Amino acid sequence: MAQHQSAKKRIRQTLKLRDANRYYKKSTRTAIRKLREMSEHADASKLLPKVISMVDRLVKRNAWHKNKGANLKSKLTRHVAALKG
């Protein structure tokens, strides 16, 4: 168990940050799932910028690796573009 005040504070901060990261990750995964299930191009193209923004936010906070974010954005963009046809 932590003895120093700074170590105790670090534990509190880490727990709080972990909960926030879990919330943002879960919200983003749900939005991605919803986007992949869409079959209308108009609806999907409206949701795509919001999902990309969520992914970028997770990458910026180092919750996800930048390559994971880039791969997701690429695949989702291709998915929405394919809905035109």
PyMOL Python script that loads the backbone (N, CA, C, O; Angstrom):
from pymol import cmd

cmd.read_pdbstr("""\
ATOM      1  N   MET A   1       0.845  -1.184   0.000  1.00  0.00           N
ATOM      2  CA  MET A   1       0.000   0.000   0.000  1.00  0.00           C
ATOM      3  C   MET A   1       0.889   1.245   0.000  1.00  0.00           C
ATOM      4  O   MET A   1       1.962   1.273   0.602  1.00  0.00           O
ATOM      5  N   ALA A   2       0.408   2.254  -0.685  1.00  0.00           N
ATOM      6  CA  ALA A   2       1.175   3.494  -0.784  1.00  0.00           C
ATOM      7  C   ALA A   2       1.256   4.191   0.567  1.00  0.00           C
ATOM      8  O   ALA A   2       0.280   4.239   1.316  1.00  0.00           O
ATOM      9  N   GLN A   3       2.435   4.729   0.866  1.00  0.00           N
ATOM     10  CA  GLN A   3       2.647   5.418   2.129  1.00  0.00           C
ATOM     11  C   GLN A   3       2.709   6.933   1.953  1.00  0.00           C
ATOM     12  O   GLN A   3       2.196   7.685   2.781  1.00  0.00           O
ATOM     13  N   HIS A   4       3.342   7.370   0.868  1.00  0.00           N
ATOM     14  CA  HIS A   4       3.527   8.794   0.661  1.00  0.00           C
ATOM     15  C   HIS A   4       2.257   9.432   0.108  1.00  0.00           C
ATOM     16  O   HIS A   4       1.478   8.804  -0.610  1.00  0.00           O
ATOM     17  N   GLN A   5       2.079  10.682   0.462  1.00  0.00           N
ATOM     18  CA  GLN A   5       0.888  11.397   0.031  1.00  0.00           C
ATOM     19  C   GLN A   5       0.816  11.490  -1.494  1.00  0.00           C
ATOM     20  O   GLN A   5      -0.263  11.364  -2.072  1.00  0.00           O
ATOM     21  N   SER A   6       1.956  11.710  -2.147  1.00  0.00           N
ATOM     22  CA  SER A   6       1.967  11.835  -3.604  1.00  0.00           C
ATOM     23  C   SER A   6       1.591  10.504  -4.270  1.00  0.00           C
ATOM     24  O   SER A   6       0.933  10.489  -5.311  1.00  0.00           O
ATOM     25  N   ALA A   7       2.014   9.389  -3.660  1.00  0.00           N
ATOM     26  CA  ALA A   7       1.675   8.078  -4.214  1.00  0.00           C
ATOM     27  C   ALA A   7       0.178   7.809  -4.057  1.00  0.00           C
ATOM     28  O   ALA A   7      -0.449   7.235  -4.948  1.00  0.00           O
ATOM     29  N   LYS A   8      -0.388   8.218  -2.937  1.00  0.00           N
ATOM     30  CA  LYS A   8      -1.833   8.050  -2.718  1.00  0.00           C
ATOM     31  C   LYS A   8      -2.625   8.879  -3.721  1.00  0.00           C
ATOM     32  O   LYS A   8      -3.638   8.430  -4.258  1.00  0.00           O
ATOM     33  N   LYS A   9      -2.145  10.102  -3.965  1.00  0.00           N
ATOM     34  CA  LYS A   9      -2.813  10.969  -4.924  1.00  0.00           C
ATOM     35  C   LYS A   9      -2.728  10.376  -6.326  1.00  0.00           C
ATOM     36  O   LYS A   9      -3.702  10.404  -7.079  1.00  0.00           O
ATOM     37  N   ARG A  10      -1.569   9.843  -6.670  1.00  0.00           N
ATOM     38  CA  ARG A  10      -1.390   9.234  -7.988  1.00  0.00           C
ATOM     39  C   ARG A  10      -2.362   8.068  -8.166  1.00  0.00           C
ATOM     40  O   ARG A  10      -2.909   7.892  -9.255  1.00  0.00           O
ATOM     41  N   ILE A  11      -2.586   7.275  -7.129  1.00  0.00           N
ATOM     42  CA  ILE A  11      -3.535   6.160  -7.201  1.00  0.00           C
ATOM     43  C   ILE A  11      -4.942   6.690  -7.463  1.00  0.00           C
ATOM     44  O   ILE A  11      -5.666   6.153  -8.301  1.00  0.00           O
ATOM     45  N   ARG A  12      -5.329   7.753  -6.739  1.00  0.00           N
ATOM     46  CA  ARG A  12      -6.658   8.345  -6.943  1.00  0.00           C
ATOM     47  C   ARG A  12      -6.815   8.859  -8.369  1.00  0.00           C
ATOM     48  O   ARG A  12      -7.844   8.638  -9.007  1.00  0.00           O
ATOM     49  N   GLN A  13      -5.789   9.545  -8.862  1.00  0.00           N
ATOM     50  CA  GLN A  13      -5.858  10.099 -10.217  1.00  0.00           C
ATOM     51  C   GLN A  13      -5.950   8.988 -11.262  1.00  0.00           C
ATOM     52  O   GLN A  13      -6.705   9.091 -12.229  1.00  0.00           O
ATOM     53  N   THR A  14      -5.181   7.939 -11.054  1.00  0.00           N
ATOM     54  CA  THR A  14      -5.173   6.838 -12.017  1.00  0.00           C
ATOM     55  C   THR A  14      -6.529   6.163 -12.094  1.00  0.00           C
ATOM     56  O   THR A  14      -6.997   5.825 -13.181  1.00  0.00           O
ATOM     57  N   LEU A  15      -7.162   5.964 -10.947  1.00  0.00           N
ATOM     58  CA  LEU A  15      -8.485   5.339 -10.939  1.00  0.00           C
ATOM     59  C   LEU A  15      -9.508   6.210 -11.658  1.00  0.00           C
ATOM     60  O   LEU A  15     -10.342   5.713 -12.416  1.00  0.00           O
ATOM     61  N   LYS A  16      -9.435   7.493 -11.416  1.00  0.00           N
ATOM     62  CA  LYS A  16     -10.373   8.416 -12.056  1.00  0.00           C
ATOM     63  C   LYS A  16     -10.158   8.437 -13.568  1.00  0.00           C
ATOM     64  O   LYS A  16     -11.118   8.410 -14.338  1.00  0.00           O
ATOM     65  N   LEU A  17      -8.905   8.484 -13.985  1.00  0.00           N
ATOM     66  CA  LEU A  17      -8.587   8.510 -15.406  1.00  0.00           C
ATOM     67  C   LEU A  17      -8.973   7.199 -16.085  1.00  0.00           C
ATOM     68  O   LEU A  17      -9.442   7.196 -17.223  1.00  0.00           O
ATOM     69  N   ARG A  18      -8.774   6.092 -15.381  1.00  0.00           N
ATOM     70  CA  ARG A  18      -9.131   4.798 -15.949  1.00  0.00           C
ATOM     71  C   ARG A  18     -10.632   4.711 -16.210  1.00  0.00           C
ATOM     72  O   ARG A  18     -11.063   4.212 -17.249  1.00  0.00           O
ATOM     73  N   ASP A  19     -11.420   5.201 -15.259  1.00  0.00           N
ATOM     74  CA  ASP A  19     -12.870   5.185 -15.442  1.00  0.00           C
ATOM     75  C   ASP A  19     -13.273   6.057 -16.630  1.00  0.00           C
ATOM     76  O   ASP A  19     -14.138   5.672 -17.417  1.00  0.00           O
ATOM     77  N   ALA A  20     -12.656   7.217 -16.759  1.00  0.00           N
ATOM     78  CA  ALA A  20     -12.966   8.108 -17.881  1.00  0.00           C
ATOM     79  C   ALA A  20     -12.582   7.459 -19.204  1.00  0.00           C
ATOM     80  O   ALA A  20     -13.348   7.511 -20.166  1.00  0.00           O
ATOM     81  N   ASN A  21     -11.401   6.847 -19.259  1.00  0.00           N
ATOM     82  CA  ASN A  21     -10.961   6.187 -20.490  1.00  0.00           C
ATOM     83  C   ASN A  21     -11.888   5.045 -20.869  1.00  0.00           C
ATOM     84  O   ASN A  21     -12.202   4.860 -22.044  1.00  0.00           O
ATOM     85  N   ARG A  22     -12.328   4.275 -19.874  1.00  0.00           N
ATOM     86  CA  ARG A  22     -13.242   3.166 -20.155  1.00  0.00           C
ATOM     87  C   ARG A  22     -14.552   3.682 -20.727  1.00  0.00           C
ATOM     88  O   ARG A  22     -15.108   3.082 -21.647  1.00  0.00           O
ATOM     89  N   TYR A  23     -15.048   4.787 -20.193  1.00  0.00           N
ATOM     90  CA  TYR A  23     -16.294   5.372 -20.682  1.00  0.00           C
ATOM     91  C   TYR A  23     -16.143   5.828 -22.128  1.00  0.00           C
ATOM     92  O   TYR A  23     -16.985   5.517 -22.970  1.00  0.00           O
ATOM     93  N   TYR A  24     -15.065   6.568 -22.420  1.00  0.00           N
ATOM     94  CA  TYR A  24     -14.871   7.077 -23.774  1.00  0.00           C
ATOM     95  C   TYR A  24     -14.629   5.946 -24.773  1.00  0.00           C
ATOM     96  O   TYR A  24     -15.120   5.997 -25.901  1.00  0.00           O
ATOM     97  N   LYS A  25     -13.879   4.935 -24.363  1.00  0.00           N
ATOM     98  CA  LYS A  25     -13.628   3.803 -25.258  1.00  0.00           C
ATOM     99  C   LYS A  25     -14.913   3.065 -25.577  1.00  0.00           C
ATOM    100  O   LYS A  25     -15.166   2.723 -26.733  1.00  0.00           O
ATOM    101  N   LYS A  26     -15.721   2.818 -24.567  1.00  0.00           N
ATOM    102  CA  LYS A  26     -16.969   2.089 -24.765  1.00  0.00           C
ATOM    103  C   LYS A  26     -17.923   2.888 -25.638  1.00  0.00           C
ATOM    104  O   LYS A  26     -18.577   2.320 -26.512  1.00  0.00           O
ATOM    105  N   SER A  27     -18.015   4.194 -25.417  1.00  0.00           N
ATOM    106  CA  SER A  27     -18.882   5.048 -26.228  1.00  0.00           C
ATOM    107  C   SER A  27     -18.437   5.028 -27.687  1.00  0.00           C
ATOM    108  O   SER A  27     -19.267   4.977 -28.594  1.00  0.00           O
ATOM    109  N   THR A  28     -17.139   5.066 -27.906  1.00  0.00           N
ATOM    110  CA  THR A  28     -16.614   5.064 -29.271  1.00  0.00           C
ATOM    111  C   THR A  28     -16.863   3.726 -29.945  1.00  0.00           C
ATOM    112  O   THR A  28     -17.254   3.684 -31.112  1.00  0.00           O
ATOM    113  N   ARG A  29     -16.645   2.642 -29.233  1.00  0.00           N
ATOM    114  CA  ARG A  29     -16.900   1.320 -29.810  1.00  0.00           C
ATOM    115  C   ARG A  29     -18.373   1.166 -30.178  1.00  0.00           C
ATOM    116  O   ARG A  29     -18.693   0.579 -31.212  1.00  0.00           O
ATOM    117  N   THR A  30     -19.263   1.681 -29.352  1.00  0.00           N
ATOM    118  CA  THR A  30     -20.691   1.599 -29.640  1.00  0.00           C
ATOM    119  C   THR A  30     -21.027   2.418 -30.881  1.00  0.00           C
ATOM    120  O   THR A  30     -21.811   1.976 -31.720  1.00  0.00           O
ATOM    121  N   ALA A  31     -20.444   3.605 -31.005  1.00  0.00           N
ATOM    122  CA  ALA A  31     -20.693   4.446 -32.176  1.00  0.00           C
ATOM    123  C   ALA A  31     -20.159   3.782 -33.445  1.00  0.00           C
ATOM    124  O   ALA A  31     -20.796   3.850 -34.496  1.00  0.00           O
ATOM    125  N   ILE A  32     -19.005   3.149 -33.351  1.00  0.00           N
ATOM    126  CA  ILE A  32     -18.435   2.445 -34.506  1.00  0.00           C
ATOM    127  C   ILE A  32     -19.347   1.300 -34.922  1.00  0.00           C
ATOM    128  O   ILE A  32     -19.594   1.098 -36.111  1.00  0.00           O
ATOM    129  N   ARG A  33     -19.843   0.557 -33.955  1.00  0.00           N
ATOM    130  CA  ARG A  33     -20.744  -0.558 -34.245  1.00  0.00           C
ATOM    131  C   ARG A  33     -22.012  -0.048 -34.926  1.00  0.00           C
ATOM    132  O   ARG A  33     -22.492  -0.650 -35.886  1.00  0.00           O
ATOM    133  N   LYS A  34     -22.549   1.058 -34.428  1.00  0.00           N
ATOM    134  CA  LYS A  34     -23.755   1.630 -35.011  1.00  0.00           C
ATOM    135  C   LYS A  34     -23.500   2.068 -36.452  1.00  0.00           C
ATOM    136  O   LYS A  34     -24.344   1.862 -37.324  1.00  0.00           O
ATOM    137  N   LEU A  35     -22.327   2.677 -36.703  1.00  0.00           N
ATOM    138  CA  LEU A  35     -21.987   3.126 -38.052  1.00  0.00           C
ATOM    139  C   LEU A  35     -21.847   1.943 -39.004  1.00  0.00           C
ATOM    140  O   LEU A  35     -22.288   2.020 -40.150  1.00  0.00           O
ATOM    141  N   ARG A  36     -21.249   0.865 -38.551  1.00  0.00           N
ATOM    142  CA  ARG A  36     -21.058  -0.303 -39.417  1.00  0.00           C
ATOM    143  C   ARG A  36     -22.373  -0.999 -39.743  1.00  0.00           C
ATOM    144  O   ARG A  36     -22.481  -1.666 -40.773  1.00  0.00           O
ATOM    145  N   GLU A  37     -23.367  -0.853 -38.883  1.00  0.00           N
ATOM    146  CA  GLU A  37     -24.660  -1.500 -39.126  1.00  0.00           C
ATOM    147  C   GLU A  37     -25.552  -0.687 -40.056  1.00  0.00           C
ATOM    148  O   GLU A  37     -26.557  -1.202 -40.546  1.00  0.00           O
ATOM    149  N   MET A  38     -25.204   0.576 -40.308  1.00  0.00           N
ATOM    150  CA  MET A  38     -26.031   1.429 -41.156  1.00  0.00           C
ATOM    151  C   MET A  38     -25.970   0.977 -42.607  1.00  0.00           C
ATOM    152  O   MET A  38     -24.943   0.500 -43.090  1.00  0.00           O
ATOM    153  N   SER A  39     -27.108   1.143 -43.293  1.00  0.00           N
ATOM    154  CA  SER A  39     -27.151   0.779 -44.704  1.00  0.00           C
ATOM    155  C   SER A  39     -27.479   1.976 -45.592  1.00  0.00           C
ATOM    156  O   SER A  39     -27.389   1.877 -46.816  1.00  0.00           O
ATOM    157  N   GLU A  40     -27.858   3.101 -44.995  1.00  0.00           N
ATOM    158  CA  GLU A  40     -28.163   4.317 -45.753  1.00  0.00           C
ATOM    159  C   GLU A  40     -26.932   5.226 -45.794  1.00  0.00           C
ATOM    160  O   GLU A  40     -26.339   5.530 -44.759  1.00  0.00           O
ATOM    161  N   HIS A  41     -26.559   5.651 -46.993  1.00  0.00           N
ATOM    162  CA  HIS A  41     -25.366   6.490 -47.143  1.00  0.00           C
ATOM    163  C   HIS A  41     -25.539   7.841 -46.451  1.00  0.00           C
ATOM    164  O   HIS A  41     -24.603   8.338 -45.824  1.00  0.00           O
ATOM    165  N   ALA A  42     -26.707   8.427 -46.559  1.00  0.00           N
ATOM    166  CA  ALA A  42     -26.933   9.760 -45.990  1.00  0.00           C
ATOM    167  C   ALA A  42     -26.769   9.742 -44.473  1.00  0.00           C
ATOM    168  O   ALA A  42     -26.114  10.615 -43.904  1.00  0.00           O
ATOM    169  N   ASP A  43     -27.364   8.748 -43.823  1.00  0.00           N
ATOM    170  CA  ASP A  43     -27.255   8.654 -42.369  1.00  0.00           C
ATOM    171  C   ASP A  43     -25.817   8.373 -41.933  1.00  0.00           C
ATOM    172  O   ASP A  43     -25.314   8.960 -40.975  1.00  0.00           O
ATOM    173  N   ALA A  44     -25.171   7.463 -42.659  1.00  0.00           N
ATOM    174  CA  ALA A  44     -23.806   7.085 -42.298  1.00  0.00           C
ATOM    175  C   ALA A  44     -22.846   8.258 -42.487  1.00  0.00           C
ATOM    176  O   ALA A  44     -21.937   8.449 -41.678  1.00  0.00           O
ATOM    177  N   SER A  45     -23.037   9.040 -43.538  1.00  0.00           N
ATOM    178  CA  SER A  45     -22.132  10.163 -43.775  1.00  0.00           C
ATOM    179  C   SER A  45     -22.334  11.271 -42.747  1.00  0.00           C
ATOM    180  O   SER A  45     -21.421  12.063 -42.516  1.00  0.00           O
ATOM    181  N   LYS A  46     -23.502  11.342 -42.131  1.00  0.00           N
ATOM    182  CA  LYS A  46     -23.718  12.301 -41.043  1.00  0.00           C
ATOM    183  C   LYS A  46     -23.004  11.856 -39.767  1.00  0.00           C
ATOM    184  O   LYS A  46     -22.460  12.680 -39.033  1.00  0.00           O
ATOM    185  N   LEU A  47     -23.011  10.560 -39.514  1.00  0.00           N
ATOM    186  CA  LEU A  47     -22.418  10.032 -38.285  1.00  0.00           C
ATOM    187  C   LEU A  47     -20.898   9.907 -38.377  1.00  0.00           C
ATOM    188  O   LEU A  47     -20.209   9.971 -37.359  1.00  0.00           O
ATOM    189  N   LEU A  48     -20.374   9.731 -39.581  1.00  0.00           N
ATOM    190  CA  LEU A  48     -18.939   9.495 -39.758  1.00  0.00           C
ATOM    191  C   LEU A  48     -18.047  10.572 -39.130  1.00  0.00           C
ATOM    192  O   LEU A  48     -17.099  10.210 -38.433  1.00  0.00           O
ATOM    193  N   PRO A  49     -18.291  11.867 -39.332  1.00  0.00           N
ATOM    194  CA  PRO A  49     -17.405  12.863 -38.709  1.00  0.00           C
ATOM    195  C   PRO A  49     -17.417  12.809 -37.184  1.00  0.00           C
ATOM    196  O   PRO A  49     -16.395  13.072 -36.551  1.00  0.00           O
ATOM    197  N   LYS A  50     -18.546  12.476 -36.594  1.00  0.00           N
ATOM    198  CA  LYS A  50     -18.618  12.375 -35.136  1.00  0.00           C
ATOM    199  C   LYS A  50     -17.793  11.204 -34.631  1.00  0.00           C
ATOM    200  O   LYS A  50     -17.103  11.304 -33.617  1.00  0.00           O
ATOM    201  N   VAL A  51     -17.873  10.088 -35.359  1.00  0.00           N
ATOM    202  CA  VAL A  51     -17.108   8.903 -34.955  1.00  0.00           C
ATOM    203  C   VAL A  51     -15.619   9.158 -35.127  1.00  0.00           C
ATOM    204  O   VAL A  51     -14.823   8.781 -34.267  1.00  0.00           O
ATOM    205  N   ILE A  52     -15.238   9.787 -36.220  1.00  0.00           N
ATOM    206  CA  ILE A  52     -13.826  10.102 -36.458  1.00  0.00           C
ATOM    207  C   ILE A  52     -13.301  11.023 -35.359  1.00  0.00           C
ATOM    208  O   ILE A  52     -12.170  10.870 -34.899  1.00  0.00           O
ATOM    209  N   SER A  53     -14.122  11.971 -34.948  1.00  0.00           N
ATOM    210  CA  SER A  53     -13.728  12.870 -33.871  1.00  0.00           C
ATOM    211  C   SER A  53     -13.509  12.108 -32.571  1.00  0.00           C
ATOM    212  O   SER A  53     -12.559  12.386 -31.839  1.00  0.00           O
ATOM    213  N   MET A  54     -14.387  11.149 -32.281  1.00  0.00           N
ATOM    214  CA  MET A  54     -14.239  10.348 -31.065  1.00  0.00           C
ATOM    215  C   MET A  54     -12.950   9.536 -31.105  1.00  0.00           C
ATOM    216  O   MET A  54     -12.238   9.438 -30.106  1.00  0.00           O
ATOM    217  N   VAL A  55     -12.656   8.956 -32.267  1.00  0.00           N
ATOM    218  CA  VAL A  55     -11.432   8.162 -32.419  1.00  0.00           C
ATOM    219  C   VAL A  55     -10.207   9.057 -32.238  1.00  0.00           C
ATOM    220  O   VAL A  55      -9.259   8.689 -31.544  1.00  0.00           O
ATOM    221  N   ASP A  56     -10.233  10.232 -32.864  1.00  0.00           N
ATOM    222  CA  ASP A  56      -9.105  11.163 -32.737  1.00  0.00           C
ATOM    223  C   ASP A  56      -8.878  11.575 -31.290  1.00  0.00           C
ATOM    224  O   ASP A  56      -7.738  11.727 -30.854  1.00  0.00           O
ATOM    225  N   ARG A  57      -9.960  11.754 -30.552  1.00  0.00           N
ATOM    226  CA  ARG A  57      -9.837  12.153 -29.154  1.00  0.00           C
ATOM    227  C   ARG A  57      -9.151  11.051 -28.338  1.00  0.00           C
ATOM    228  O   ARG A  57      -8.317  11.340 -27.480  1.00  0.00           O
ATOM    229  N   LEU A  58      -9.501   9.793 -28.605  1.00  0.00           N
ATOM    230  CA  LEU A  58      -8.874   8.687 -27.890  1.00  0.00           C
ATOM    231  C   LEU A  58      -7.394   8.564 -28.248  1.00  0.00           C
ATOM    232  O   LEU A  58      -6.568   8.258 -27.388  1.00  0.00           O
ATOM    233  N   VAL A  59      -7.064   8.800 -29.509  1.00  0.00           N
ATOM    234  CA  VAL A  59      -5.665   8.732 -29.928  1.00  0.00           C
ATOM    235  C   VAL A  59      -4.874   9.856 -29.278  1.00  0.00           C
ATOM    236  O   VAL A  59      -3.748   9.652 -28.824  1.00  0.00           O
ATOM    237  N   LYS A  60      -5.473  11.052 -29.235  1.00  0.00           N
ATOM    238  CA  LYS A  60      -4.780  12.192 -28.648  1.00  0.00           C
ATOM    239  C   LYS A  60      -4.497  11.969 -27.164  1.00  0.00           C
ATOM    240  O   LYS A  60      -3.472  12.418 -26.652  1.00  0.00           O
ATOM    241  N   ARG A  61      -5.400  11.279 -26.479  1.00  0.00           N
ATOM    242  CA  ARG A  61      -5.239  11.017 -25.051  1.00  0.00           C
ATOM    243  C   ARG A  61      -4.392   9.770 -24.781  1.00  0.00           C
ATOM    244  O   ARG A  61      -4.219   9.375 -23.628  1.00  0.00           O
ATOM    245  N   ASN A  62      -3.868   9.154 -25.837  1.00  0.00           N
ATOM    246  CA  ASN A  62      -3.053   7.930 -25.747  1.00  0.00           C
ATOM    247  C   ASN A  62      -3.830   6.757 -25.172  1.00  0.00           C
ATOM    248  O   ASN A  62      -3.234   5.853 -24.588  1.00  0.00           O
ATOM    249  N   ALA A  63      -5.142   6.755 -25.325  1.00  0.00           N
ATOM    250  CA  ALA A  63      -5.933   5.601 -24.926  1.00  0.00           C
ATOM    251  C   ALA A  63      -5.859   4.540 -26.016  1.00  0.00           C
ATOM    252  O   ALA A  63      -5.934   3.346 -25.729  1.00  0.00           O
ATOM    253  N   TRP A  64      -5.712   4.972 -27.268  1.00  0.00           N
ATOM    254  CA  TRP A  64      -5.511   4.077 -28.400  1.00  0.00           C
ATOM    255  C   TRP A  64      -4.243   4.498 -29.126  1.00  0.00           C
ATOM    256  O   TRP A  64      -3.853   5.665 -29.093  1.00  0.00           O
ATOM    257  N   HIS A  65      -3.605   3.534 -29.781  1.00  0.00           N
ATOM    258  CA  HIS A  65      -2.413   3.819 -30.579  1.00  0.00           C
ATOM    259  C   HIS A  65      -2.821   4.582 -31.835  1.00  0.00           C
ATOM    260  O   HIS A  65      -3.931   4.405 -32.338  1.00  0.00           O
ATOM    261  N   LYS A  66      -1.930   5.425 -32.341  1.00  0.00           N
ATOM    262  CA  LYS A  66      -2.269   6.253 -33.498  1.00  0.00           C
ATOM    263  C   LYS A  66      -2.535   5.401 -34.741  1.00  0.00           C
ATOM    264  O   LYS A  66      -3.355   5.776 -35.579  1.00  0.00           O
ATOM    265  N   ASN A  67      -1.856   4.271 -34.869  1.00  0.00           N
ATOM    266  CA  ASN A  67      -2.100   3.407 -36.026  1.00  0.00           C
ATOM    267  C   ASN A  67      -3.473   2.749 -35.948  1.00  0.00           C
ATOM    268  O   ASN A  67      -4.133   2.565 -36.971  1.00  0.00           O
ATOM    269  N   LYS A  68      -3.902   2.397 -34.755  1.00  0.00           N
ATOM    270  CA  LYS A  68      -5.239   1.833 -34.588  1.00  0.00           C
ATOM    271  C   LYS A  68      -6.280   2.854 -35.010  1.00  0.00           C
ATOM    272  O   LYS A  68      -7.246   2.518 -35.695  1.00  0.00           O
ATOM    273  N   GLY A  69      -6.083   4.106 -34.597  1.00  0.00           N
ATOM    274  CA  GLY A  69      -7.006   5.163 -34.981  1.00  0.00           C
ATOM    275  C   GLY A  69      -7.033   5.370 -36.483  1.00  0.00           C
ATOM    276  O   GLY A  69      -8.101   5.521 -37.077  1.00  0.00           O
ATOM    277  N   ALA A  70      -5.864   5.377 -37.095  1.00  0.00           N
ATOM    278  CA  ALA A  70      -5.779   5.582 -38.544  1.00  0.00           C
ATOM    279  C   ALA A  70      -6.444   4.432 -39.296  1.00  0.00           C
ATOM    280  O   ALA A  70      -7.155   4.655 -40.277  1.00  0.00           O
ATOM    281  N   ASN A  71      -6.213   3.209 -38.837  1.00  0.00           N
ATOM    282  CA  ASN A  71      -6.830   2.051 -39.492  1.00  0.00           C
ATOM    283  C   ASN A  71      -8.344   2.095 -39.368  1.00  0.00           C
ATOM    284  O   ASN A  71      -9.055   1.830 -40.338  1.00  0.00           O
ATOM    285  N   LEU A  72      -8.841   2.425 -38.190  1.00  0.00           N
ATOM    286  CA  LEU A  72     -10.292   2.506 -37.989  1.00  0.00           C
ATOM    287  C   LEU A  72     -10.908   3.580 -38.883  1.00  0.00           C
ATOM    288  O   LEU A  72     -11.923   3.338 -39.535  1.00  0.00           O
ATOM    289  N   LYS A  73     -10.301   4.754 -38.913  1.00  0.00           N
ATOM    290  CA  LYS A  73     -10.845   5.847 -39.715  1.00  0.00           C
ATOM    291  C   LYS A  73     -10.860   5.471 -41.192  1.00  0.00           C
ATOM    292  O   LYS A  73     -11.817   5.775 -41.905  1.00  0.00           O
ATOM    293  N   SER A  74      -9.807   4.813 -41.648  1.00  0.00           N
ATOM    294  CA  SER A  74      -9.732   4.403 -43.041  1.00  0.00           C
ATOM    295  C   SER A  74     -10.824   3.392 -43.384  1.00  0.00           C
ATOM    296  O   SER A  74     -11.509   3.529 -44.397  1.00  0.00           O
ATOM    297  N   LYS A  75     -10.978   2.387 -42.541  1.00  0.00           N
ATOM    298  CA  LYS A  75     -11.977   1.350 -42.808  1.00  0.00           C
ATOM    299  C   LYS A  75     -13.394   1.907 -42.750  1.00  0.00           C
ATOM    300  O   LYS A  75     -14.239   1.545 -43.568  1.00  0.00           O
ATOM    301  N   LEU A  76     -13.654   2.780 -41.796  1.00  0.00           N
ATOM    302  CA  LEU A  76     -14.993   3.352 -41.679  1.00  0.00           C
ATOM    303  C   LEU A  76     -15.310   4.269 -42.861  1.00  0.00           C
ATOM    304  O   LEU A  76     -16.438   4.287 -43.351  1.00  0.00           O
ATOM    305  N   THR A  77     -14.315   5.024 -43.314  1.00  0.00           N
ATOM    306  CA  THR A  77     -14.525   5.900 -44.461  1.00  0.00           C
ATOM    307  C   THR A  77     -14.805   5.078 -45.711  1.00  0.00           C
ATOM    308  O   THR A  77     -15.680   5.424 -46.504  1.00  0.00           O
ATOM    309  N   ARG A  78     -14.062   3.990 -45.887  1.00  0.00           N
ATOM    310  CA  ARG A  78     -14.300   3.114 -47.042  1.00  0.00           C
ATOM    311  C   ARG A  78     -15.679   2.472 -46.966  1.00  0.00           C
ATOM    312  O   ARG A  78     -16.351   2.304 -47.983  1.00  0.00           O
ATOM    313  N   HIS A  79     -16.096   2.113 -45.754  1.00  0.00           N
ATOM    314  CA  HIS A  79     -17.421   1.515 -45.571  1.00  0.00           C
ATOM    315  C   HIS A  79     -18.518   2.492 -45.991  1.00  0.00           C
ATOM    316  O   HIS A  79     -19.449   2.116 -46.703  1.00  0.00           O
ATOM    317  N   VAL A  80     -18.408   3.748 -45.550  1.00  0.00           N
ATOM    318  CA  VAL A  80     -19.415   4.747 -45.888  1.00  0.00           C
ATOM    319  C   VAL A  80     -19.397   5.039 -47.385  1.00  0.00           C
ATOM    320  O   VAL A  80     -20.454   5.218 -47.990  1.00  0.00           O
ATOM    321  N   ALA A  81     -18.217   5.090 -47.986  1.00  0.00           N
ATOM    322  CA  ALA A  81     -18.120   5.344 -49.427  1.00  0.00           C
ATOM    323  C   ALA A  81     -18.738   4.207 -50.229  1.00  0.00           C
ATOM    324  O   ALA A  81     -19.306   4.437 -51.296  1.00  0.00           O
ATOM    325  N   ALA A  82     -18.632   2.994 -49.726  1.00  0.00           N
ATOM    326  CA  ALA A  82     -19.181   1.834 -50.441  1.00  0.00           C
ATOM    327  C   ALA A  82     -20.694   1.799 -50.369  1.00  0.00           C
ATOM    328  O   ALA A  82     -21.330   1.109 -51.166  1.00  0.00           O
ATOM    329  N   LEU A  83     -21.277   2.514 -49.447  1.00  0.00           N
ATOM    330  CA  LEU A  83     -22.745   2.518 -49.321  1.00  0.00           C
ATOM    331  C   LEU A  83     -23.416   3.268 -50.456  1.00  0.00           C
ATOM    332  O   LEU A  83     -24.615   3.101 -50.677  1.00  0.00           O
ATOM    333  N   LYS A  84     -22.668   4.091 -51.182  1.00  0.00           N
ATOM    334  CA  LYS A  84     -23.258   4.842 -52.299  1.00  0.00           C
ATOM    335  C   LYS A  84     -23.828   3.905 -53.341  1.00  0.00           C
ATOM    336  O   LYS A  84     -24.926   4.121 -53.854  1.00  0.00           O
ATOM    337  N   GLY A  85     -23.071   2.853 -53.654  1.00  0.00           N
ATOM    338  CA  GLY A  85     -23.420   1.964 -54.739  1.00  0.00           C
ATOM    339  C   GLY A  85     -24.554   1.055 -54.479  1.00  0.00           C
ATOM    340  O   GLY A  85     -24.922   0.263 -55.346  1.00  0.00           O
TER     341      GLY A  85
END
""", "prot")
cmd.dss("prot")
cmd.show_as("cartoon", "prot")
cmd.util.cbc("prot")
cmd.orient("prot")
